[in-house]
């Protein structure tokens, strides 16, 4: 504990993080560095017992979904490309390649927020949810979802090690095309949300919803409490089709426009309104091209054709027993610098972290 204090950690967080380190002692658990453990406190040093419950859930969930093999099916770990080291999206099996066109999101490793965090972009409104249900693809699409979230989470951690402070992501969600029929499938959306809410704590800095139609006011009131935790709801901004930012209407208690245009998120106590780039903390010119920037494109998910579920390639033997002989070298959690750093170095990760 003395070393933690000397490293510069706020006194409010010294004891809770030290207690969590003692709690997981002896675990085979790859998220054991101090900064990541601090995420489980959700910004509240008094929430140690809740953090322990989340740690136990996370510890059980990661082997339950066979995370190492899942990551190998959907991408590869690289240290050769632009640092820091990170997972790269590139389906590695015929089955993954067949499912990928219907998936609705990407982590954009080259796109960063002003604070250095990665950016997650979801084209949720274009996702053919009903087609995925018809073809029994929801479970299949859960795999790229988990890959993308884990990819982004590990990138947050790598940048945090580099900058020696907590780093979070910005999430941009394009919902153009969402309709009332989505309310019939909230249980499916909850499955996707649960993977983040319980197993990837304190990961998002901002969540910016764009191209929201007028009906989204009512949809949001119904769906938001079921999909997002309370602390995440406080990070949401909802923008209309003109999402680049100009004077707009004020918001009600749900963060929604009370005016007729429903274009921007406004701060309730002021007349200042934010566009996408300002709220997410990204450079407009670096956004994906479908958002008006010149950055890497995030493909629009394809419609799910009838019969595609029955035509998916079978899982190869190595998908359930191990990686193929010629597969890229996966990241070994036990050999990662997150778990092998000397204690003195790990404690320095707290330097300059603004504990709340």
Backbone torsions as a table, in degrees:
resi	resn	phi	psi	omega
1	UNK	NA	-35.9	179.9
2	UNK	-60.8	-42.6	-179.6
3	UNK	-62.5	-37.1	179.5
4	UNK	-64.6	-42.4	179.3
5	UNK	-63.1	-44.0	-179.6
6	UNK	-65.9	-25.4	179.9
7	UNK	-73.6	-12.1	175.5
8	UNK	104.8	8.7	179.3
9	UNK	-70.2	137.9	176.9
10	UNK	-55.1	139.5	-177.5
11	UNK	-57.1	-30.4	-179.9
12	UNK	-63.0	-27.4	-174.4
13	UNK	-105.4	-8.0	-178.1
14	UNK	-61.1	-55.5	-176.7
15	UNK	-65.5	-45.7	179.7
16	UNK	-59.5	-44.5	-179.0
17	UNK	-67.8	-39.4	177.3
18	UNK	-62.4	-39.2	177.8
19	UNK	-65.4	-39.1	177.9
20	UNK	-67.0	-36.5	176.3
21	UNK	-62.5	-40.5	177.2
22	UNK	-67.2	-36.0	-177.4
23	UNK	-63.8	-38.4	-176.8
24	UNK	-95.0	4.3	-178.9
25	UNK	-58.2	129.1	-179.2
26	UNK	91.9	-7.6	178.2
27	UNK	-74.8	149.3	166.8
28	UNK	-91.4	84.5	-168.3
29	UNK	-141.9	123.9	-171.9
30	UNK	-90.3	2.8	179.4
31	UNK	-109.5	47.4	-169.4
32	UNK	-101.3	6.9	179.5
33	UNK	-76.7	155.0	-174.5
34	UNK	-58.3	-41.7	-178.6
35	UNK	-63.2	-40.7	-179.7
36	UNK	-70.3	-40.2	176.4
37	UNK	-60.1	-37.6	179.6
38	UNK	-63.3	-29.6	177.7
39	UNK	-60.7	-34.5	-177.8
40	UNK	-68.1	-14.5	175.8
41	UNK	-80.4	-8.6	176.8
42	UNK	54.8	36.9	177.4
43	UNK	74.8	6.8	-177.2
44	UNK	-125.1	106.0	-177.6
45	UNK	-63.4	-13.4	-179.9
46	UNK	-87.9	-2.8	-174.1
47	UNK	-97.7	42.6	-176.6
48	UNK	-64.3	-43.8	-177.5
49	UNK	-65.8	-40.3	175.7
50	UNK	-63.7	-39.4	178.3
51	UNK	-62.5	-38.9	178.4
52	UNK	-63.8	-41.5	177.9
53	UNK	-62.3	-42.7	179.5
54	UNK	-66.3	-38.4	177.5
55	UNK	-62.6	-42.9	178.8
56	UNK	-63.9	-42.0	178.1
57	UNK	-63.1	-44.7	-178.8
58	UNK	-64.7	-41.6	179.2
59	UNK	-61.1	-39.4	-179.7
60	UNK	-75.6	-35.5	-173.9
61	UNK	-71.6	-40.4	-174.6
62	UNK	-59.9	-47.2	174.4
63	UNK	-72.6	-25.6	179.8
64	UNK	-61.8	-39.8	178.1
65	UNK	-89.8	4.5	-179.5
66	UNK	52.1	57.6	-170.7
67	UNK	-57.3	-43.5	-179.1
68	UNK	-57.6	-45.8	-178.9
69	UNK	-71.4	-35.4	176.3
70	UNK	-59.9	-44.5	-179.8
71	UNK	-63.5	-36.7	178.8
72	UNK	-68.6	-29.6	179.1
73	UNK	-71.3	-28.4	-171.0
74	UNK	-111.1	-2.8	179.4
75	UNK	-178.3	-164.3	178.5
76	UNK	-146.9	155.6	-179.5
77	UNK	-92.0	131.8	-178.0
78	UNK	-129.9	142.2	170.0
79	UNK	-118.4	-1.2	-174.1
80	UNK	-88.4	-25.4	-178.3
81	UNK	-84.6	-168.9	-177.2
82	UNK	-54.5	127.2	-179.5
83	UNK	-67.8	162.1	0.8
84	UNK	-78.3	171.1	177.0
85	UNK	-56.3	145.9	-176.9
86	UNK	-162.5	165.1	173.0
87	UNK	-79.7	143.2	178.2
88	UNK	-115.4	130.2	176.7
89	UNK	-70.2	118.5	174.2
90	UNK	-168.4	95.1	-177.3
91	UNK	-48.9	132.3	-172.3
92	UNK	-104.4	-7.8	-178.3
93	UNK	-127.3	157.2	177.9
94	UNK	-57.5	-37.5	-179.3
95	UNK	-67.3	-44.5	178.1
96	UNK	-62.6	-41.7	179.5
97	UNK	-64.2	-31.7	179.6
98	UNK	-74.2	-30.9	-178.2
99	UNK	-84.6	-30.6	-171.5
100	UNK	-52.8	-40.0	-177.3
101	UNK	-61.4	-18.3	-176.5
102	UNK	-97.1	-0.4	-179.9
103	UNK	-84.2	156.4	-164.2
104	UNK	-117.4	13.9	-176.7
105	UNK	-153.2	166.6	175.5
106	UNK	-150.9	147.1	162.6
107	UNK	-85.4	134.7	-179.1
108	UNK	-107.4	88.7	-174.7
109	UNK	-59.7	-29.3	-178.1
110	UNK	-80.3	-19.5	-178.3
111	UNK	-93.5	124.2	-177.2
112	UNK	-127.7	153.3	174.1
113	UNK	-79.8	172.4	178.8
114	UNK	-61.7	-27.1	179.4
115	UNK	-90.6	2.2	176.8
116	UNK	96.1	-0.8	-178.7
117	UNK	-76.0	153.6	176.8
118	UNK	-74.0	169.6	-178.0
119	UNK	-123.9	131.8	177.6
120	UNK	-108.2	128.4	-178.3
121	UNK	-120.6	125.2	179.5
122	UNK	-117.6	126.3	173.4
123	UNK	-98.7	64.3	-170.5
124	UNK	-67.4	-36.8	-177.9
125	UNK	-64.3	-25.3	-179.9
126	UNK	-89.8	-5.0	-179.4
127	UNK	-68.3	127.4	179.8
128	UNK	-83.2	76.6	-176.0
129	UNK	-63.1	-44.1	-178.6
130	UNK	-66.4	-37.0	176.2
131	UNK	-65.1	-39.5	178.2
132	UNK	-63.6	-39.6	177.3
133	UNK	-66.5	-42.1	-179.3
134	UNK	-60.7	-38.4	-176.5
135	UNK	-96.8	10.6	178.9
136	UNK	55.7	46.1	-178.0
137	UNK	-103.5	0.1	-175.9
138	UNK	-60.2	-45.6	179.5
139	UNK	-65.0	-37.3	178.4
140	UNK	-65.1	-40.0	-178.3
141	UNK	-76.3	-15.5	174.9
142	UNK	-65.7	-29.9	-179.9
143	UNK	-64.3	-52.7	177.0
144	UNK	-63.6	-29.1	176.0
145	UNK	-62.2	-48.4	179.5
146	UNK	-64.9	-41.2	178.1
147	UNK	-58.1	-48.1	-176.9
148	UNK	-62.4	-42.8	-179.0
149	UNK	-68.3	-44.2	177.6
150	UNK	-63.8	-41.5	176.8
151	UNK	-56.0	-46.4	-178.3
152	UNK	-70.5	-39.8	179.8
153	UNK	-62.9	-44.8	179.7
154	UNK	-66.9	-33.1	176.3
155	UNK	-66.6	-40.0	174.4
156	UNK	-57.0	-43.5	-178.7
157	UNK	-66.3	-43.5	-179.1
158	UNK	-63.0	-42.2	178.6
159	UNK	-66.5	-35.9	177.9
160	UNK	-62.8	-41.8	176.9
161	UNK	-61.8	-39.3	-177.9
162	UNK	-68.3	-42.0	-175.4
163	UNK	-93.5	-9.8	179.9
164	UNK	59.0	43.0	175.1
165	UNK	-161.0	164.0	179.1
166	UNK	-66.6	132.4	180.0
167	UNK	-125.5	134.9	-179.5
168	UNK	-124.6	165.1	-177.2
169	UNK	-97.0	164.8	168.4
170	UNK	-111.2	132.0	179.6
171	UNK	-113.2	127.5	178.7
172	UNK	-114.9	124.7	-176.0
173	UNK	-120.5	113.9	176.3
174	UNK	-91.4	115.6	-175.5
175	UNK	-110.1	18.3	176.9
176	UNK	-59.4	122.6	-178.7
177	UNK	110.4	-12.9	178.1
178	UNK	-65.5	139.1	-178.5
179	UNK	-134.8	177.2	180.0
180	UNK	-61.3	-24.9	-178.0
181	UNK	-62.4	-21.6	178.9
182	UNK	-64.2	-26.2	179.1
183	UNK	-63.5	-24.7	178.5
184	UNK	-71.1	-16.5	-173.8
185	UNK	-121.4	29.7	-179.7
186	UNK	-60.4	-32.4	-179.7
187	UNK	-62.9	-33.6	177.9
188	UNK	-69.5	-45.2	178.8
189	UNK	-62.9	-32.1	177.8
190	UNK	-65.3	-32.4	177.5
191	UNK	-61.6	-42.4	178.7
192	UNK	-67.7	-41.6	-177.8
193	UNK	-66.4	-35.7	-175.9
194	UNK	-62.9	-36.1	-179.4
195	UNK	-59.4	-33.2	178.9
196	UNK	-84.9	-48.9	-171.7
197	UNK	-57.4	-41.6	-173.8
198	UNK	-96.3	-23.4	-169.9
199	UNK	-116.0	-6.2	178.3
200	UNK	-133.3	74.2	-173.0
201	UNK	-73.2	150.0	171.0
202	UNK	47.9	51.9	-176.6
203	UNK	-104.8	-30.7	-174.5
204	UNK	-97.0	132.9	170.9
205	UNK	-86.9	-43.6	178.5
206	UNK	-142.3	153.9	172.9
207	UNK	-132.2	112.7	-174.9
208	UNK	-112.7	116.1	178.6
209	UNK	-95.8	129.5	-177.6
210	UNK	-124.6	162.1	179.7
211	UNK	57.2	40.2	-179.8
212	UNK	-77.4	125.4	176.7
213	UNK	-75.8	169.2	-179.0
214	UNK	-59.8	-35.3	-177.5
215	UNK	-68.2	-13.4	-176.3
216	UNK	-67.0	-22.7	176.5
217	UNK	-55.2	-48.1	-178.8
218	UNK	-74.1	-41.2	178.9
219	UNK	-58.8	-41.0	-177.5
220	UNK	-64.6	-42.5	179.9
221	UNK	-59.1	-35.9	-178.5
222	UNK	-79.7	-45.5	-168.9
223	UNK	-86.7	-35.5	-171.3
224	UNK	-55.1	-47.9	-178.9
225	UNK	-64.5	-21.5	-178.7
226	UNK	-87.5	-20.7	-174.2
227	UNK	-106.7	-29.3	-173.7
228	UNK	-123.6	146.0	174.5
229	UNK	-75.7	160.9	-173.9
230	UNK	-58.3	-41.0	-177.7
231	UNK	-67.9	-28.9	177.5
232	UNK	-74.2	-36.0	179.2
233	UNK	-57.6	-31.0	-179.1
234	UNK	-71.7	-12.4	-176.7
235	UNK	-101.2	4.0	-172.3
236	UNK	-90.1	138.5	167.1
237	UNK	-125.8	137.9	-178.7
238	UNK	-118.0	119.6	-176.9
239	UNK	-118.4	154.4	178.3
240	UNK	-87.9	-152.8	-178.4
241	UNK	-73.6	-30.4	175.6
242	UNK	-93.4	82.9	-169.4
243	UNK	-102.1	16.5	-176.7
244	UNK	-89.5	-11.1	171.9
245	UNK	102.7	115.6	172.0
246	UNK	-164.0	170.4	-178.7
247	UNK	-53.9	133.6	-177.1
248	UNK	-145.4	-172.1	-176.1
249	UNK	-75.7	160.7	175.5
250	UNK	-78.0	171.1	-177.6
251	UNK	-108.4	154.2	172.6
252	UNK	-89.5	-169.0	-174.5
253	UNK	-68.4	-15.2	177.5
254	UNK	-91.8	3.7	-177.9
255	UNK	81.0	21.4	-175.9
256	UNK	-113.5	155.1	-178.1
257	UNK	-67.6	136.5	175.1
258	UNK	-97.4	-3.4	-179.1
259	UNK	-96.8	178.6	-173.9
260	UNK	-79.1	-16.9	-172.3
261	UNK	-95.4	-28.1	177.5
262	UNK	47.7	60.3	-174.6
263	UNK	-111.3	-29.1	-170.0
264	UNK	-142.0	158.8	170.9
265	UNK	-88.1	126.3	177.8
266	UNK	-114.7	147.1	174.3
267	UNK	-74.0	123.3	-173.9
268	UNK	-54.9	-30.8	-175.3
269	UNK	-91.7	-3.3	-178.7
270	UNK	-137.6	178.3	176.0
271	UNK	-99.6	6.5	-177.5
272	UNK	-79.0	133.5	179.7
273	UNK	-120.8	149.1	-177.1
274	UNK	-114.0	143.3	168.8
275	UNK	-93.7	-175.4	-176.5
276	UNK	-58.9	-51.9	-175.6
277	UNK	-60.3	-40.9	-178.1
278	UNK	-68.3	-44.7	-177.3
279	UNK	-70.7	-42.5	-179.1
280	UNK	-77.6	-17.1	-179.9
281	UNK	73.7	35.3	-179.6
282	UNK	-121.3	159.3	176.8
283	UNK	-79.6	127.2	-176.8
284	UNK	-57.3	-36.1	-177.5
285	UNK	-69.0	-19.2	-177.4
286	UNK	-97.5	-0.9	178.0
287	UNK	-66.7	158.4	175.2
288	UNK	-56.3	156.1	-174.0
289	UNK	-62.4	-31.5	-179.4
290	UNK	-71.3	-10.6	175.0
291	UNK	-104.2	11.1	175.6
292	UNK	92.6	4.7	178.9
293	UNK	-100.3	-171.5	179.4
294	UNK	-115.5	17.6	-177.8
295	UNK	-84.8	-175.2	-179.1
296	UNK	-59.0	134.4	-177.3
297	UNK	-76.0	147.6	171.6
298	UNK	-108.9	111.8	-172.0
299	UNK	-64.0	145.2	174.9
300	UNK	-73.4	130.6	-179.9
301	UNK	-64.8	141.1	-179.5
302	UNK	-79.7	156.3	172.3
303	UNK	-67.7	145.5	-178.1
304	UNK	-86.6	112.6	-178.2
305	UNK	-74.6	151.5	177.3
306	UNK	-58.8	137.0	175.9
307	UNK	87.5	-6.7	-175.4
308	UNK	-66.6	-31.0	179.8
309	UNK	-62.0	-38.4	-179.4
310	UNK	-75.5	-17.8	-176.6
311	UNK	-98.9	3.9	179.4
312	UNK	-61.7	140.1	175.8
313	UNK	-59.4	147.3	178.0
314	UNK	-67.9	153.9	175.3
315	UNK	-66.7	132.6	177.3
316	UNK	-73.0	159.2	-175.8
317	UNK	-58.1	-42.0	-176.2
318	UNK	-70.5	-14.0	179.1
319	UNK	-69.6	-21.2	179.0
320	UNK	-113.3	-11.4	-178.0
321	UNK	-117.0	-11.9	-179.7
322	UNK	149.9	175.9	-177.5
323	UNK	-80.0	150.8	176.0
324	UNK	-65.0	159.7	-174.9
325	UNK	-61.6	-31.4	-176.4
326	UNK	-99.6	16.0	-179.0
327	UNK	-76.1	153.8	177.6
328	UNK	-60.4	150.0	-179.9
329	UNK	-63.0	117.9	-179.4
330	UNK	-76.9	163.0	175.3
331	UNK	-74.3	126.8	177.5
332	UNK	-95.9	110.5	-177.4
333	UNK	-56.0	-35.1	-177.6
334	UNK	-72.0	-21.9	-179.6
335	UNK	-101.9	2.5	-176.0
336	UNK	-74.0	157.1	-179.2
337	UNK	-69.8	-17.8	177.5
338	UNK	-63.2	-37.2	-174.2
339	UNK	-101.3	-10.7	-175.5
340	UNK	-107.7	-1.8	179.7
341	UNK	-65.2	138.4	172.5
342	UNK	-58.1	151.2	-177.2
343	UNK	-55.5	-40.0	-178.1
344	UNK	-62.2	-35.5	178.5
345	UNK	-75.3	-40.1	-178.8
346	UNK	-62.6	-37.7	-178.3
347	UNK	-66.4	-27.5	179.4
348	UNK	-68.1	-13.7	179.5
349	UNK	-63.2	-20.9	-178.9
350	UNK	-77.9	-14.1	-177.1
351	UNK	-55.4	130.4	177.0
352	UNK	69.9	7.9	177.6
353	UNK	-78.7	118.4	-178.8
354	UNK	-78.8	87.2	179.4
355	UNK	-65.9	140.7	-178.0
356	UNK	-94.7	NA	NA
